[in-house]
Amino acid sequence: MAGDTLTAPPARRPVQPPVQVDGLVRAFGARTVLDGLDLSIGRGEFVALIGKSGCGKTTLLRLLAGIDRPDGGALRVPERRMVVFQEHRLLPWRRVWRNVAIGLRDRDARGAAEEALEEVGLASHVNAWPRTLSGGEAQRVALARALVRDPELLLLDEPFAALDALTRIKMHTLVRRLVDRHRPAVLLVTHDVDEAILLAERVVTMRDGRLAAEHAITAPRGGGRQDPEFQRLRATLLAELGVTEDTGSEGGEAAGAGEGGA
Ligand SMILES: Nc1ncnc2c1ncn2[C@@H]1O[C@H](COP(=O)(O)OP(=O)(O)OP(=O)(O)O)[C@@H](O)[C@H]1O
């Protein structure tokens, strides 16, 4: 009879999310910036973090990057993690490919760098000097430098904030394509509500040192700003941030970038 021989199904280990943060605390003097923050990011998940200026977004990102240490709580992050900052941080005395290849132990570091540069559309700039690049090109090199290391976690700290609106739109498309291909877990810190909705799968907001709310993005990708779901979420997020849409003003500085759709 079927079932006589009972073979236990192979024990399945629960899949641990690459990023798991529990009760994170970080204080600077008397100011507690992170006050028991919890966050988890799944494998290949793209999370955007928004919140008023000074609420602690970069502080959290620096802790995840391992640049800073927490005062309390637990933090689990993958070993292979890379950060792209608002400014490109390229070394001006090294050619573009060498900037990408810095610290690579591969025997063919140059080949790997060239491949990554091709992926971001800069195959023709392999031998260029950083000072000859536009802002958008330099940020693409910074992206190539991050991706060439095949990170399990990609931390993006307002990487598009200093770019003009058109370049920003192109960067959105590029980043989404690269993330779809490489599938790292991503945390994007941004002031731009539209950017958060267009790029992420989940948007979390931060207030008083903790996550205040989270929203799964259900707006269809490529639906653009006119999509009703996009509009609804945008209004919700702006309200959470205390932004009055009429004037576009608030205590912080969250706003849209003027994008028709990525
Ligand atoms: N090393 C430090 N020493 C002292 N205070 C700090 C330090 N780093 C951050 N802070 C303070 O912690 C608070 C949070 O800063 P953080 O840069 O994380 O905010 P943010 O949300 O990223 O702001 P913004 O959106 O303006 O970039 C601020 O009040 C800041 O002055």
The ligand as a MOL file (V3000), in Angstrom:
LIG
                    3D

  0  0  0     0  0            999 V3000
M  V30 BEGIN CTAB
M  V30 COUNTS 31 33 0 0 0
M  V30 BEGIN ATOM
M  V30 1 N 29.6000 60.5760 12.1320 0
M  V30 2 C 28.6030 61.3140 12.6430 0
M  V30 3 N 28.7680 62.0490 13.7400 0
M  V30 4 C 27.7650 62.7780 14.2730 0
M  V30 5 N 26.5240 62.8250 13.7580 0
M  V30 6 C 26.3020 62.1050 12.6660 0
M  V30 7 C 27.3190 61.3040 12.0320 0
M  V30 8 N 26.7810 60.6990 10.9510 0
M  V30 9 C 25.4980 61.1070 10.9030 0
M  V30 10 N 25.1970 61.9330 11.9080 0
M  V30 11 C 23.8970 62.5520 12.1830 0
M  V30 12 O 22.9250 61.5430 12.1020 0
M  V30 13 C 21.7390 62.0360 11.5070 0
M  V30 14 C 21.3610 61.1560 10.3230 0
M  V30 15 O 22.2910 61.3610 9.2720 0
M  V30 16 P 22.1750 60.5870 7.8950 0
M  V30 17 O 23.2570 61.0880 7.0250 0
M  V30 18 O 22.0860 59.1360 8.1470 0
M  V30 19 O 20.7480 61.1050 7.3920 0
M  V30 20 P 20.0600 60.9170 5.9650 0
M  V30 21 O 18.6760 60.4400 6.2350 0
M  V30 22 O 20.9010 60.0750 5.0980 0
M  V30 23 O 20.0540 62.4220 5.4770 0
M  V30 24 P 20.0550 63.0140 3.9780 0
M  V30 25 O 18.7760 62.5430 3.3820 0
M  V30 26 O 20.0740 64.4810 4.1900 0
M  V30 27 O 21.2740 62.4940 3.2780 0
M  V30 28 C 22.0050 63.4810 11.1530 0
M  V30 29 O 21.4740 64.2960 12.1540 0
M  V30 30 C 23.5160 63.5640 11.1290 0
M  V30 31 O 23.9450 64.8490 11.4710 0
M  V30 END ATOM
M  V30 BEGIN BOND
M  V30 1 1 1 2
M  V30 2 1 2 3
M  V30 3 2 2 7
M  V30 4 2 3 4
M  V30 5 1 4 5
M  V30 6 2 5 6
M  V30 7 1 6 7
M  V30 8 1 6 10
M  V30 9 1 7 8
M  V30 10 2 8 9
M  V30 11 1 9 10
M  V30 12 1 10 11
M  V30 13 1 11 12
M  V30 14 1 11 30
M  V30 15 1 12 13
M  V30 16 1 13 14
M  V30 17 1 13 28
M  V30 18 1 14 15
M  V30 19 1 15 16
M  V30 20 2 16 17
M  V30 21 1 16 18
M  V30 22 1 16 19
M  V30 23 1 19 20
M  V30 24 2 20 21
M  V30 25 1 20 22
M  V30 26 1 20 23
M  V30 27 1 23 24
M  V30 28 2 24 25
M  V30 29 1 24 26
M  V30 30 1 24 27
M  V30 31 1 28 29
M  V30 32 1 28 30
M  V30 33 1 30 31
M  V30 END BOND
M  V30 END CTAB
M  END
